[in-house]
Amino acid sequence: MSYERDFKDLPEGWKWARLGEVCKNLKAGGTPARDMLDYWGGNIPFALVEDLTKNKYLTSTSETITEKGLKNSSAWIVPKNSILISIYASLGEVAINKIDTSTNQAILGMILKENYDLEFIYYLLKFNKNNFEKFTTQTTQKNLNKKIVSELKFALPTSTAEQQKIAEILETIDNAIEKTDKIIEKYKRIKQGLMQDLLTKGIDENGNIRDEKTHKFKDSPLGRIPEEWEVVRLGEVIEYEQPQKYIVSTENYEDKPGTPVLTAGKTFILGYTSENFGIYDALPVILFDDFTTDTKFVNFPFKVKSSATKLLKAKDKKINLFYVFNTMQMIRVKPGSEHKRFWISEYSKLYIPLPPLPEQQRIAEILSQIDQAIEKEQQYKEKLQKIKQGLMQDLLTGKVRVNHLVEEEEKWTGIYKQFYKNVKII
């Protein structure tokens, strides 16, 4: 079983190798009996598939087992600097374990032979993740097993140096993505702190966060708020429109250009449509999912997918809609198990603090600036991810070779070695 059909010609200096040939040991784990309390909560890390999805490197696990649990199960210790790969349900999740760990039966531990680069094999498996389903056993749940995985063939460089150089390039872009992720998270933490201050204390005309030591505050149903503020229900300042005339007529979405089709959920832009009727353009507006209570602030023309989406607008010009949108993030009501519509029954009755319009605008401007910074970093991350995908396609198929980089590095390594050999240390 291989991906040979994906290659017209095997690159020079590359070979086909089965995963079983790449590994000194390839073995699935096992789960100690759950009803045996003395098997659990020990000092031995126990990896589950979800642990593999968090990061490239596994440095901790959500569960642990005892020595007794290890001995009385099929679990085994996969030594650090091995590869873990999932073979049940969520196929092909891969991580490099940086700790000695046991695993459950849904994970294969792969201990590589010395002439195969750990990082390269990690990227090779990640690149081929979507292909694993082709080789699953035909059961109600698509699974792999040790025999199937050990027989899978991959094209790879015979030179360990070339493997290492490919992994080094991909790791560089991974590091850039990780760095960008950290910047995004930092901005989000800053925004969260700002929202807490701005939406409870506000900002005066001099640009200062209010404080009870320097400004007048008063009691309210929401606690202490600046004296100039009011407390209103959302339904008093926001009106809603049903979305029926803006719903897209077909879900056969197209690529750009076109009108975006939106949802208030995580996906947000589902696709694009060429329909030139029923386009919502009374902007800006808040999309509100009446069942999940998800919200999105939108300032470009669009169509919607679902009748569950309510369109929320400010009732008059004394209301800054972006300010209201941010207050809604602070008072979010999480839906329970019941299937009901939330805007009329609950959200419209919720209280929010309402400063005078100029202060709403100042608060909205500050939060908008940090949102723009987050959006800029997210766009940069998406660009990096596209670059990485292209690099993986080129480097892990041998379409683009790195031999010249390896040769250049070997050349300079040789020069350095000769230089230091001839230098007399005083």
Secondary structure, 3 states (H helix, E strand, C coil): CECHHHCCCCCCCEEEEEHHHHEEEEEECCCCCCCCHHHEEEEEEEECHHHHCCCCEECCCCEEECHHHHHCCCCCCECCCEEEEECECCCCCEEEECCCEEECCCEEEEEECCCCCHHHHHHHHHHCHHHHHHHCECCCCCECCHHHHHHCEEEEECCHHHHHHHHHHHHHHHHHHHHHHHHHHHHHHHHHHHHHHHCCCCECCCCCECCCCCCCEECCCCCCEECCCEEEEHHHHEEEECCHHHECCCCCCECCCCEEEECCCCCCEEEEECCCCCCECCCCEEEEECCCCCEEEECCCEEECCCCEEEEEECCCCCCHHHHHHHHHHCCCCCCCCCCCCCCCCHHHCEEEECCHHHHHHHHHHHHHHHHHHHHHHHHHHHHHHHHHHHHHHHCCCCCCCHHHHHHHHHHHHHHHHHHHHCCCC
